[in-house]
Amino acid sequence: MSAKIKVIFEWLLAMLRLFKSDPAKAREFTELVTDQYDYLVVQIEKFQKDYFELCERIKLLYTEISGLREEMSKNAGLKCNVKDCNTRISG
């Protein structure tokens, strides 16, 4: 067991011993921890959803950028920069 988890369990046991004398405080503490846990789970799920949506958008943008670069390279080779160039290909 990692040291951080062990410290958390020790802290929880200390809190439970403290609230053992007053069951109302223990119930209030338990509800508070449960509410915080539920809130964090919702936030993690939201973060996860947003993260994967953002990854998908980034992948689409990279695909679009790659296509645009390819098109620019193709078009740059087809056009001459001189105004009266006879080899200029229009289109």
C-alpha positions as CSV (number, residue, x, y, z in Angstrom):
1,M,0.0,0.0,0.0
2,S,1.4,3.4,-0.9
3,A,2.4,5.8,1.8
4,K,-0.2,8.4,0.8
5,I,-3.1,5.9,1.1
6,K,-1.8,4.7,4.4
7,V,-1.7,8.3,5.7
8,I,-5.3,8.9,4.5
9,F,-6.5,5.7,6.2
10,E,-4.8,6.7,9.4
11,W,-6.4,10.2,9.2
12,L,-9.8,8.7,8.6
13,L,-9.4,6.3,11.6
14,A,-8.4,9.2,13.8
15,M,-11.5,11.1,12.6
16,L,-13.7,8.2,13.3
17,R,-12.3,7.8,16.8
18,L,-12.9,11.4,17.4
19,F,-16.5,11.2,16.2
20,K,-17.2,7.9,18.0
21,S,-18.3,9.7,21.1
22,D,-20.8,11.7,19.0
23,P,-22.7,9.7,16.4
24,A,-24.3,12.8,14.9
25,K,-21.0,14.3,14.2
26,A,-19.8,11.1,12.6
27,R,-22.9,11.0,10.4
28,E,-22.4,14.6,9.4
29,F,-18.8,13.9,8.6
30,T,-19.7,10.8,6.6
31,E,-22.3,12.8,4.6
32,L,-19.8,15.5,3.9
33,V,-17.1,13.1,2.6
34,T,-19.7,11.3,0.5
35,D,-21.0,14.5,-1.0
36,Q,-17.4,15.6,-1.8
37,Y,-16.7,12.2,-3.4
38,D,-19.8,12.4,-5.5
39,Y,-18.9,15.9,-6.6
40,L,-15.4,14.9,-7.5
41,V,-16.6,11.9,-9.5
42,V,-19.0,14.2,-11.5
43,Q,-16.1,16.6,-12.1
44,I,-13.8,13.8,-13.3
45,E,-16.4,12.5,-15.7
46,K,-17.0,16.0,-17.1
47,F,-13.2,16.5,-17.5
48,Q,-12.9,13.1,-19.2
49,K,-15.7,13.9,-21.6
50,D,-14.3,17.3,-22.4
51,Y,-10.8,15.8,-22.8
52,F,-11.9,13.2,-25.3
53,E,-14.0,15.7,-27.3
54,L,-11.0,18.1,-27.4
55,C,-8.7,15.3,-28.6
56,E,-11.2,14.5,-31.4
57,R,-11.3,18.1,-32.4
58,I,-7.5,18.4,-32.4
59,K,-7.3,15.3,-34.6
60,L,-9.7,16.8,-37.1
61,L,-7.8,20.1,-37.2
62,Y,-4.5,18.3,-37.8
63,T,-6.1,16.4,-40.6
64,E,-7.5,19.7,-42.1
65,I,-4.1,21.4,-41.7
66,S,-2.3,18.5,-43.4
67,G,-4.8,18.7,-46.3
68,L,-4.3,22.5,-46.6
69,R,-0.6,22.2,-46.6
70,E,-0.7,19.5,-49.3
71,E,-3.0,21.7,-51.4
72,M,-0.7,24.8,-50.9
73,S,2.3,22.8,-52.0
74,K,0.5,21.6,-55.1
75,N,-0.7,25.1,-56.0
76,A,2.6,26.7,-55.3
77,G,4.2,24.5,-57.9
78,L,1.6,25.3,-60.5
79,K,1.8,29.1,-60.4
80,C,4.6,31.3,-61.6
81,N,5.1,34.5,-59.6
82,V,5.9,36.7,-62.7
83,K,2.8,38.6,-63.9
84,D,3.4,38.0,-67.6
85,C,4.7,34.4,-67.3
86,N,3.8,32.2,-70.3
87,T,4.2,29.0,-68.2
88,R,1.6,30.1,-65.6
89,I,-1.1,27.5,-65.2
90,S,-4.5,28.9,-64.3
91,G,-7.0,26.8,-62.5
